[in-house]
Amino acid sequence: MSFETAMKRLDEISVQMEQPDITLDNSMKCYKEAVELIAFCRKYIDEAKLTVQKLEEV
């Protein structure tokens, strides 16, 4: 999965969770997926930072 795909999915989840008729079960599923996507994005950013740091050392 790309960073951009993960961010797009997070945006979709945000819209879903704002719906007044979302069930608690669906809300919890969305929340779980969002937490996983956020962790993925953070890791991706951390790895990108390390790559940039290594390139700057050269």
Secondary structure, DSSP 8 states (H G I E B T S, - for coil): --HHHHHHHHHHHHHHHT-TT--HHHHHHHHHHHHHHHHHHHHHHHHHHHHHHHHHH-
